Amino acid sequence: MSHFTPALFEFLDELAANNRRDWFQANKERYRRDVQDPLLQFVADFESPLISISPHMVADPRRTGGSVFRIYRDVRFSKDKSPYKTNAGVHFRHEVGREVHGPGLYLHLEPGNVFAGAGLWRPKAATANQIRQAIVDKPEKWEAIVEDEPFASTFDLEGESLKRAPRGFDAGHPHIEYLKLKSFVAITQFTEDETCSPDFLDLYADACRVAAPFTGFLTSAVGLDW
């Protein structure tokens, strides 16, 4: 049985065209039925595969405060006051805490843009430097991970880079392009047809397994168990 159906993408597409509270309230049951409930079931069903990938990552299927991201945008400091996100997502975080910028696994669902992500997005400077130092200390291990054929052919490293070498790191280091990264995130894309297929949970789990050495390196680099 499929977790996700085309109805999920249809709802998000319509929400993008009607990003207003009155429209959302009138369609809240659709949101629950076609988006939120399938995501919660996906999280619950992913718990067993996740344990086999890392026993320290958490699948939390609670409706509020769990692995599924809220649909509501935080507009306090944004010029864009649209109240709702036009994508859906889940984040499998490390057991030590719920900080979004901790190492983890991610699934993003949006019309025309479905992807799995692994790693840390825009970590704080001290955390980023822990990862950079781990790359400097273990260059051969890092190189073996990111250049491994299954990983390199499946995932792309995404995100912005510093214009110069980070403070305290050699600008001539052979891995300087990795050291300049602001985020340490690997991304792989899925089609909507794949996402709506009965075996999508297995496809996602396989991608997470391919990314496990990468995510494990980052997790160990910041002093956490993988």
Disulfide bonds with the S-S distance in Angstrom:
none
